[in-house]
Amino acid sequence: MLICLNSSLMRSSSGLAPSRSIRSILDFSQMRSGYGRSLFEPLLPLILGRDISGEVAALGGSVHSLSVGQEVFGALHPTAVRGTYADYAILAEDELTVKPESISHVEASAIPFAALTAWRALRCTARIKQGQRVLVVGGGGAVGFSAIQLAVAFGCHVSTTCGGECIARILAAGAEQAVDYATEDYEASINGYFDAVLDTIGVAETERIGINLLKRGGHYMTLQGEAASWTDRYGLAVGLPISTAILLKKQVQYRYSHGIEYWWNYMRADPEGLYEIRRLSEAGKLKVPVDKTFSIKQVREAHDAKDKRLIPGKVVLEFD
Ligand SMILES: NC(=O)c1ccc[n+]([C@@H]2O[C@H](COP(=O)([O-])OP(=O)(O)OC[C@H]3O[C@@H](n4cnc5c(N)ncnc54)[C@H](OP(=O)(O)O)[C@@H]3O)[C@@H](O)[C@H]2O)c1
């Protein structure tokens, strides 16, 4: 169940009848163990959950693009305090779009946060265009697989590194090369140089290889930006300037040494991106495989299973 309000009109959701709706699980074990504490600790208790697919229960007065009873999907901004692990969630109009009839709530709920993260990197940061070459490091994951499908839809030539079990799925989605990171020397195996590298893994080795595989003028984007780790360690007032200085230093350093643009990328709500994600999902060109669903009452088991890496892919929580 969703309550869609203009962001300036957030209200309590009490008094509304619940109905069936779905949430997908992101990697919240890091948040539970303190990641982002500099931001979230003063705001506790908070509700986890970002992705959602469900039915609009009520609307703010200034919302015109949606109606009560409509089936929608979308994702909250990463810094949201009241998440989607609840009977009702409150989202702004630009965080939601109409769910295609051709996909289920379970399928829809797995898509938006991952795909918007990929969209932000590829379209807003690197501004990829038809004919360009894109490398996705970690193409088997939700963000990486979304990035592959978005880049293919834009007419790019896509290569990726991933676990061996994902290769067939990735090639079927239109990637031209998929290299098993666990068994191959992917630095040597990946063909040619790229206009954009999206690194979903973001460790020192993938950063070095990703940067070395870029053409001059290309964009390296990591999802493992250091802002949260520095602010968690030293607080917002000290940690934020430190992380900004580190980012600027790397940007200047790589511009001089390799002639490339270096970025930390973060998900952000984007109505244009969400519209495109909806269009591609409806056309069957953008999917995020769901490995298992749990009832919202089993959220602890669902998180345990993800923490212990018992389930490799997306997990979705269902509400009765
Ligand atoms: N900055 C942001 O706003 C933002 C937003 C969303 C996600 N994230 C972060 O981005 C990362 C990816 O998210 P996700 O949802 O796509 O995760 P995910 O679904 O868990 O996928 C991770 C994938 O990476 C693969 N992998 C692991 N090590 C690899 C390596 N060295 N080279 C290539 N592939 C490797 C894994 O394969 P195996 O299973 O074979 O190990 C798995 O398929 C997470 O760390 C997440 O926290 C950041």
The ligand as an SDF file (V2000), in Angstrom:
LIG
                    3D

 48 52  0  0  0  0  0  0  0  0999 V2000
   26.1400    4.0610   -4.2450 N   0  0  0  0  0  0  0  0  0  0  0  0
   24.8620    3.7120   -4.2810 C   0  0  0  0  0  0  0  0  0  0  0  0
   23.9370    4.5650   -4.3110 O   0  0  0  0  0  0  0  0  0  0  0  0
   24.5130    2.2620   -4.3430 C   0  0  0  0  0  0  0  0  0  0  0  0
   23.2270    1.8590   -4.7290 C   0  0  0  0  0  0  0  0  0  0  0  0
   22.9580    0.4930   -4.7990 C   0  0  0  0  0  0  0  0  0  0  0  0
   23.9470   -0.4220   -4.4680 C   0  0  0  0  0  0  0  0  0  0  0  0
   25.1590    0.0080   -4.0460 N   0  0  0  0  0  0  0  0  0  0  0  0
   26.2380   -0.9440   -3.7190 C   0  0  0  0  0  0  0  0  0  0  0  0
   26.6620   -1.4890   -4.9650 O   0  0  0  0  0  0  0  0  0  0  0  0
   27.0740   -2.8370   -4.8000 C   0  0  0  0  0  0  0  0  0  0  0  0
   26.3550   -3.7180   -5.7960 C   0  0  0  0  0  0  0  0  0  0  0  0
   24.9750   -3.7320   -5.4940 O   0  0  0  0  0  0  0  0  0  0  0  0
   24.0420   -4.8800   -6.0680 P   0  0  0  0  0  0  0  0  0  0  0  0
   22.6850   -4.6650   -5.5090 O   0  0  0  0  0  0  0  0  0  0  0  0
   24.2110   -4.9930   -7.5340 O   0  0  0  0  0  0  0  0  0  0  0  0
   24.7230   -6.1670   -5.3540 O   0  0  0  0  0  0  0  0  0  0  0  0
   24.4910   -7.6960   -5.6080 P   0  0  0  0  0  0  0  0  0  0  0  0
   23.1720   -7.9060   -6.2820 O   0  0  0  0  0  0  0  0  0  0  0  0
   24.7860   -8.3790   -4.3300 O   0  0  0  0  0  0  0  0  0  0  0  0
   25.6320   -8.0780   -6.6750 O   0  0  0  0  0  0  0  0  0  0  0  0
   26.9790   -8.1100   -6.4630 C   0  0  0  0  0  0  0  0  0  0  0  0
   27.5420   -8.9440   -7.6220 C   0  0  0  0  0  0  0  0  0  0  0  0
   28.9320   -8.7260   -7.7690 O   0  0  0  0  0  0  0  0  0  0  0  0
   29.5570   -9.9550   -8.0540 C   0  0  0  0  0  0  0  0  0  0  0  0
   30.9630   -9.8290   -7.6710 N   0  0  0  0  0  0  0  0  0  0  0  0
   31.5250   -9.9050   -6.4470 C   0  0  0  0  0  0  0  0  0  0  0  0
   32.8540   -9.6460   -6.5260 N   0  0  0  0  0  0  0  0  0  0  0  0
   33.1220   -9.3840   -7.8360 C   0  0  0  0  0  0  0  0  0  0  0  0
   34.2950   -9.0500   -8.5620 C   0  0  0  0  0  0  0  0  0  0  0  0
   35.4880   -8.9200   -7.9550 N   0  0  0  0  0  0  0  0  0  0  0  0
   34.2030   -8.8320   -9.8980 N   0  0  0  0  0  0  0  0  0  0  0  0
   33.0130   -8.9530  -10.5360 C   0  0  0  0  0  0  0  0  0  0  0  0
   31.8470   -9.2740   -9.9070 N   0  0  0  0  0  0  0  0  0  0  0  0
   31.9190   -9.5000   -8.5820 C   0  0  0  0  0  0  0  0  0  0  0  0
   28.7710  -10.9610   -7.2720 C   0  0  0  0  0  0  0  0  0  0  0  0
   28.9410  -12.2100   -7.8660 O   0  0  0  0  0  0  0  0  0  0  0  0
   29.0900  -13.5350   -6.9610 P   0  0  0  0  0  0  0  0  0  0  0  0
   27.7370  -13.7740   -6.3620 O   0  0  0  0  0  0  0  0  0  0  0  0
   29.5290  -14.5480   -7.9510 O   0  0  0  0  0  0  0  0  0  0  0  0
   30.1400  -13.2120   -5.9030 O   0  0  0  0  0  0  0  0  0  0  0  0
   27.3320  -10.4260   -7.4440 C   0  0  0  0  0  0  0  0  0  0  0  0
   26.7500  -10.9450   -8.6280 O   0  0  0  0  0  0  0  0  0  0  0  0
   26.7890   -3.1910   -3.3160 C   0  0  0  0  0  0  0  0  0  0  0  0
   27.9870   -3.0420   -2.5980 O   0  0  0  0  0  0  0  0  0  0  0  0
   25.7880   -2.1400   -2.8890 C   0  0  0  0  0  0  0  0  0  0  0  0
   25.8690   -1.8900   -1.5000 O   0  0  0  0  0  0  0  0  0  0  0  0
   25.4880    1.3210   -3.9850 C   0  0  0  0  0  0  0  0  0  0  0  0
  1  2  1  0
  2  3  2  0
  2  4  1  0
  4  5  1  0
  4 48  2  0
  5  6  2  0
  6  7  1  0
  7  8  2  0
  8  9  1  0
  8 48  1  0
  9 10  1  0
  9 46  1  0
 10 11  1  0
 11 12  1  0
 11 44  1  0
 12 13  1  0
 13 14  1  0
 14 15  2  0
 14 16  1  0
 14 17  1  0
 17 18  1  0
 18 19  2  0
 18 20  1  0
 18 21  1  0
 21 22  1  0
 22 23  1  0
 23 24  1  0
 23 42  1  0
 24 25  1  0
 25 26  1  0
 25 36  1  0
 26 27  1  0
 26 35  1  0
 27 28  2  0
 28 29  1  0
 29 30  1  0
 29 35  2  0
 30 31  1  0
 30 32  2  0
 32 33  1  0
 33 34  2  0
 34 35  1  0
 36 37  1  0
 36 42  1  0
 37 38  1  0
 38 39  2  0
 38 40  1  0
 38 41  1  0
 42 43  1  0
 44 45  1  0
 44 46  1  0
 46 47  1  0
M  CHG  2   8   1  16  -1
M  END
$$$$
